[in-house]
Amino acid sequence: MSKMVRGEHHKRLWKLICEELTRTPVTEAYLSSEDSYVYGMCDEESITIAPHHHVVDTVIHELLHRIYPERSERSVRRTTTMLRKTLTDDEVQWFYGEYQRRKRSGYPRNADV
C-alpha cells in the first residue's frame, strides 16, 4: 500500500471516528480492575473514558522533574513507571482528585522551549 493510499485511508478513518463521537454518549468515570489499568470501556450504547491513569502518570512525571531537575528524561520515566505500579486504587483516586482541585485552565503554550 502506498503512502498516499495509507494517508487517504487514515483520513477516512479519522472522519468516521469523528462522526461516531458526535453520536455516541460519552461518560468520564473512574474504572478499576484487579488485573490491569483500564483506560476506557465500550458497550453497545456508550463509551466510558477513565482519564485518571494518563493524568496521574503525567503529573507524577512532571513533579519528579521539579523535585529532581538533574535527572535525565529516561530516569524520570523509569521512576514514574516504578512508582505508578505501586499505587493502590485509593491512592490514584486521591491523587487525581487533588489534581482536579488544584488545576487551572490556561492558554495553549508552545512546549518547544
Phi, psi and chi 1 to 4 in degrees:
 res  aa     phi    psi   chi1   chi2   chi3   chi4
   1 MET       -  129.8 -173.4 -177.3  -63.8      -
   2 SER   -75.5  163.9   73.0      -      -      -
   3 LYS   -59.2  -41.0  -90.9 -170.6  166.1 -178.3
   4 MET   -63.4  -43.0 -177.9   60.8  102.4      -
   5 VAL   -65.2  -43.6  173.2      -      -      -
   6 ARG   -61.4  -42.5  -93.0 -163.4  -49.0 -101.9
   7 GLY   -59.7  -44.6      -      -      -      -
   8 GLU   -65.7  -39.7  -70.3  -57.1  -45.8      -
   9 HIS   -61.1  -44.5  170.9   73.7      -      -
  10 HIS   -65.0  -38.0  -69.7  159.5      -      -
  11 LYS   -64.3  -42.6  -73.8  178.0 -173.7  175.8
  12 ARG   -64.8  -41.6  -76.9 -165.7  -56.7  -85.9
  13 LEU   -63.9  -43.5  179.6   57.9      -      -
  14 TRP   -61.1  -42.3  178.6 -116.5      -      -
  15 LYS   -62.0  -43.7 -176.1  177.9  179.3 -162.4
  16 LEU   -61.5  -43.8 -175.5   63.2      -      -
  17 ILE   -63.4  -44.5  -71.8  169.0      -      -
  18 CYS   -62.6  -41.4  -68.7      -      -      -
  19 GLU   -63.4  -41.7  -70.9  168.9   -4.5      -
  20 GLU   -63.8  -38.1 -170.3   63.7   24.3      -
  21 LEU   -61.1  -36.2  176.5   60.2      -      -
  22 THR   -70.0  -18.1   65.9      -      -      -
  23 ARG  -116.5    1.6   43.8  177.7 -168.4  -97.6
  24 THR  -104.4  127.5  -60.3      -      -      -
  25 PRO   -64.6  133.9  -20.4   31.4      -      -
  26 VAL  -122.2  131.2  178.1      -      -      -
  27 THR  -120.3  140.5  -57.3      -      -      -
  28 GLU  -105.1  123.8 -172.4  174.5  -75.9      -
  29 ALA  -155.1  156.6      -      -      -      -
  30 TYR   -73.9  127.5 -171.0   88.9      -      -
  31 LEU  -118.8  131.9  -59.7  170.1      -      -
  32 SER  -127.3  156.6   65.4      -      -      -
  33 SER  -149.9  145.1  167.9      -      -      -
  34 GLU   -68.2  -26.6  -59.1 -100.1  -21.5      -
  35 ASP   -96.9  -31.8  -58.8  -34.2      -      -
  36 SER  -160.9  170.6   62.3      -      -      -
  37 TYR   -73.7  133.0  -60.4  142.4      -      -
  38 VAL  -109.8  114.7  179.1      -      -      -
  39 TYR   -89.4  -20.7  -66.1   92.8      -      -
  40 GLY  -176.0  165.2      -      -      -      -
  41 MET  -140.8  150.5  -72.0  177.4   30.1      -
  42 CYS  -128.6  131.1  174.0      -      -      -
  43 ASP  -124.8 -171.5   60.7   32.9      -      -
  44 GLU   -66.4  -27.4  -68.1  177.6   12.3      -
  45 GLU  -102.1  -27.6  -71.9  111.7   31.7      -
  46 SER  -156.7  176.2   67.0      -      -      -
  47 ILE  -123.0  149.6   61.2  173.4      -      -
  48 THR  -121.4  129.5  -57.9      -      -      -
  49 ILE  -114.2  134.7  -56.8  -61.3      -      -
  50 ALA  -112.9   94.0      -      -      -      -
  51 PRO   -76.0  -12.3   31.0  -36.3      -      -
  52 HIS   -60.9  -36.1   57.7  -80.6      -      -
  53 HIS   -61.8  -51.2  -67.6  -58.7      -      -
  54 HIS   -64.9  -41.5  -69.0  -63.0      -      -
  55 VAL   -64.8  -48.3  169.7      -      -      -
  56 VAL   -60.5  -45.3  167.4      -      -      -
  57 ASP   -58.1  -46.1  -71.4   -5.6      -      -
  58 THR   -67.2  -42.6  -57.7      -      -      -
  59 VAL   -64.9  -44.6  173.9      -      -      -
  60 ILE   -57.3  -47.1  -71.2  170.7      -      -
  61 HIS   -57.4  -49.2  179.4   97.1      -      -
  62 GLU   -69.6  -35.8  -64.1  -53.8  -32.5      -
  63 LEU   -66.0  -36.8  -69.9  171.7      -      -
  64 LEU   -61.7  -38.5  -75.6  168.9      -      -
  65 HIS   -60.9  -38.5  -84.9  -57.7      -      -
  66 ARG   -68.8  -41.7  -75.1 -178.4   57.2   88.5
  67 ILE   -72.2  -39.4  -64.8  166.0      -      -
  68 TYR  -124.8   71.1  -57.6  108.3      -      -
  69 PRO   -63.0  -20.5   18.2  -26.2      -      -
  70 GLU   -79.8  -14.5   72.3  -77.4   -3.4      -
  71 ARG   -74.4  148.7  -74.7 -163.3 -179.5  176.2
  72 SER   -75.4  163.9   67.3      -      -      -
  73 GLU   -58.9  -41.8 -176.4   66.7   19.9      -
  74 ARG   -61.0  -43.6 -176.5  177.2 -178.1 -168.1
  75 SER   -63.8  -43.1  172.2      -      -      -
  76 VAL   -65.0  -41.3  169.3      -      -      -
  77 ARG   -60.1  -46.9  -90.1 -165.0 -135.6  120.7
  78 ARG   -62.7  -43.7  -75.4 -178.8  171.5  179.4
  79 THR   -64.7  -41.5  -56.2      -      -      -
  80 THR   -58.3  -48.9  -59.6      -      -      -
  81 THR   -62.0  -45.3  -59.8      -      -      -
  82 MET   -62.3  -48.4  178.6  -85.6  -51.5      -
  83 LEU   -64.7  -43.4  179.1   60.7      -      -
  84 ARG   -59.5  -36.9 -177.1   62.9  177.0   81.9
  85 LYS   -67.1  -19.2  -72.3  178.1 -179.7  179.0
  86 THR   -92.6   -9.1   67.7      -      -      -
  87 LEU   -79.3  140.6  -61.0  178.8      -      -
  88 THR   -82.6  165.9   66.0      -      -      -
  89 ASP   -57.1  -41.3  -83.2   -9.8      -      -
  90 ASP   -63.0  -40.6  -72.5  -18.3      -      -
  91 GLU   -65.9  -41.0  -71.1  169.7  -35.2      -
  92 VAL   -64.3  -44.3  171.1      -      -      -
  93 GLN   -62.1  -42.6  -77.6 -176.6  -61.8      -
  94 TRP   -62.6  -47.6  177.2   87.0      -      -
  95 PHE   -61.8  -44.1 -165.8   86.1      -      -
  96 TYR   -64.3  -42.1 -176.9   69.9      -      -
  97 GLY   -61.7  -42.7      -      -      -      -
  98 GLU   -63.6  -42.2 -174.5   64.8   17.6      -
  99 TYR   -59.1  -47.2  162.5   78.7      -      -
 100 GLN   -59.9  -40.2  -70.9  -68.6   91.6      -
 101 ARG   -67.7  -34.3  -79.0 -174.4  -71.1  -76.2
 102 ARG   -92.8  -19.9  -60.7 -174.6   56.1   77.1
 103 LYS   -70.4  152.4   75.0  174.1 -178.7  176.0
 104 ARG  -125.7  153.0  -53.1  178.2  -50.5 -156.5
 105 SER   -82.2  143.0  -68.0      -      -      -
 106 GLY  -134.2  179.5      -      -      -      -
 107 TYR   -85.7  152.8  -65.7  102.3      -      -
 108 PRO   -55.5  140.7  -23.0   32.5      -      -
 109 ARG  -127.6  148.4  -64.8  173.5   54.6 -173.1
 110 ASN   -80.7  122.6 -175.7  -13.1      -      -
 111 ALA   -87.9   -4.4      -      -      -      -
 112 ASP   -85.5   77.2  -63.7  -34.4      -      -
 113 VAL   -96.4      - -179.2      -      -      -
